[in-house]
Amino acid sequence: MMISVVFVDRDGTIGGNGHFTPISEFVPYVGSVAGIRALRKAGIQVFALTNQTRIAAGQLDEGELHQSLLELGCSDAFICPHAENAGCSCRKPKTGLITQAHLKYTFANEEAVIIGDSYRADMQCASRAGILGIHVATGRGDAGRTNVDGNFVECADLAAGADWILRHNRLKKRGAYHG
C-alpha cells in the first residue's frame, strides 16, 4: 500500500536532543525540513505527533507550538498537552493522537508511518496502532529498544526516513515492491 500519511515526532526527530526544547531554541536537524517538504511535495500529509508536558505546566503555549510545527512544513500537528501522570488517552505510546487525526482526516493506518526517535513512545505507539514505525537514530538513539516489541525500519534521521518512504512509494507505484 502507498504511504499517504506520515506522523513525525518533534523533539529528537525533527530537531532538538530528544527532550523538550523551547520554541525559540529549537533547531531542526540538517535535512529535516527538506525531508518534510519532499514528502509534502509528493502529496503526502505530514502530521507532527508530540507529547508536550510543558503545556500543562504553563511553560509552553500550545497554539505557539502548533504554529511553529506548521512553519517547519507540517500539514497539521497533534499534541498531547497533558502531564505524564494525567492518565489521558493521547500521550504516546497511547494512540489517542492517532484517533484525533482520524477524526479530522481520512486515511487507513496501513497507509501511515510514524517517524520517531523513541522506542518507548513513538515505536510503541506505531505498534499499538498497526502503523509502520520508522525509528531514527537522532535524539534518544536505541534507548528502550529491548523493551518494545515490533519490527521497525531503522534510519539515520528524518531525511533518510523521508527518502525511504518516497522510494517505497515509487516502488509500489511501479508494482516492483510487494512488502
C-alpha positions in Angstrom: 0.0 0.0 0.0 1.2 3.5 -0.8 2.1 5.7 2.2 -0.2 8.8 2.3 0.3 10.0 5.9 3.4 10.4 7.9 3.4 11.3 11.6 6.6 12.9 12.8 7.8 13.4 16.4 9.2 16.8 17.3 12.0 16.5 19.9 14.8 14.3 18.8 13.3 13.6 15.4 12.8 16.9 13.7 15.4 18.6 15.9 16.5 19.2 19.5 18.0 16.5 21.6 15.2 14.1 22.4 13.9 16.1 25.3 11.9 19.3 25.4 13.5 22.3 23.7 11.8 25.7 23.9 10.4 27.0 20.5 12.9 29.9 20.5 15.8 27.5 20.9 14.6 24.6 18.7 16.9 23.9 15.8 15.9 21.3 13.2 18.5 18.7 12.2 20.1 19.1 8.9 17.8 17.7 6.2 14.7 17.5 8.5 12.8 20.4 6.9 13.8 19.4 3.4 12.6 15.8 4.2 9.2 17.2 5.3 9.0 19.4 2.2 9.8 16.4 -0.1 7.1 14.3 1.5 4.6 17.2 1.1 5.6 17.8 -2.5 4.9 14.1 -3.2 1.4 14.6 -1.9 1.9 13.0 1.5 0.3 14.6 4.6 2.9 15.2 7.3 1.5 15.5 10.8 3.6 16.4 13.9 2.8 14.0 16.7 4.3 15.1 20.1 4.0 14.8 23.8 4.5 18.2 25.5 4.1 18.2 29.3 5.4 21.7 29.5 2.0 22.9 28.2 0.2 21.5 31.3 3.0 23.1 33.5 2.2 26.5 31.9 5.7 26.7 30.4 4.7 26.4 26.7 1.7 27.8 24.7 0.0 25.1 22.7 -1.0 27.5 19.9 2.5 28.8 19.5 3.9 25.2 19.4 1.3 24.2 16.8 2.2 27.3 14.6 5.9 26.5 14.9 5.3 23.0 13.6 3.3 24.3 10.7 6.2 26.7 10.0 8.6 23.7 9.8 6.4 22.4 7.0 4.0 20.0 8.8 0.4 19.8 7.4 -1.0 19.7 10.9 0.0 18.9 14.4 -1.4 16.6 17.1 -0.2 17.5 20.5 -0.6 15.8 23.9 -0.5 18.8 26.3 -1.0 16.7 29.5 1.3 15.9 32.4 2.7 12.3 32.3 0.6 11.3 35.3 -2.7 12.8 33.9 -4.0 9.4 32.7 -5.0 10.9 29.3 -5.5 8.7 26.2 -3.4 10.9 23.9 0.1 10.6 25.5 2.3 8.4 23.3 2.6 5.4 23.4 -1.2 5.5 23.7 -2.9 6.0 20.4 -5.3 8.9 21.2 -3.4 11.4 18.9 -3.9 9.0 16.0 -7.6 8.8 16.9 -7.7 12.6 16.8 -6.1 12.6 13.4 -8.7 10.1 12.2 -11.5 12.5 13.3 -10.0 15.2 11.2 -8.6 13.3 8.2 -9.5 10.2 6.2 -6.7 7.6 6.0 -6.1 4.0 6.8 -3.5 3.1 9.4 -1.9 0.8 6.8 -1.2 3.9 4.7 0.5 5.7 7.6 4.0 5.8 9.1 5.3 7.1 12.4 8.8 8.5 12.4 10.4 9.0 15.8 13.5 8.6 17.9 11.9 6.9 20.9 11.2 3.2 21.0 9.1 3.6 24.2 6.8 6.4 22.9 6.9 6.6 19.1 7.6 3.0 18.1 5.3 1.5 20.7 2.6 3.9 19.6 3.1 2.7 16.0 3.0 -0.9 17.0 -0.2 -0.4 19.1 -1.9 1.5 16.2 -0.9 -1.0 13.5 1.2 1.6 11.8 4.7 1.1 10.4 7.3 2.7 12.6 10.5 4.3 11.3 13.0 4.7 14.1 15.6 7.4 13.7 19.0 7.4 15.4 18.8 11.0 16.3 17.6 12.1 19.8 17.3 9.1 22.1 19.1 6.6 19.9 18.5 3.0 20.8 17.4 3.6 24.4 14.5 1.4 25.3 14.8 -0.9 22.2 14.8 -4.1 24.3 11.5 -3.1 26.0 9.5 -2.7 22.8 8.3 -5.5 20.5 7.9 -4.9 16.8 9.7 -4.7 13.5 10.7 -1.2 12.6 12.6 0.4 9.8 15.8 1.9 11.0 17.1 5.1 9.5 19.8 7.6 10.5 17.5 10.6 10.6 14.3 12.2 9.4 15.7 13.0 6.0 16.7 9.3 5.5 13.3 8.2 6.7 11.6 10.5 4.1 13.8 9.1 1.4 12.8 5.6 2.5 9.1 6.5 2.2 9.5 8.2 -1.2 11.5 5.1 -2.5 8.8 2.8 -1.1 6.0 4.7 -2.8 7.9 4.8 -6.1 8.4 1.0 -6.0 4.8 0.4 -5.1 3.7 2.6 -7.9 5.8 0.6 -10.4 4.5 -2.7 -8.9 8.1 -3.7 -8.0 7.6 -3.9 -4.3 5.2 -6.2 -2.5 6.1 -5.5 1.1 
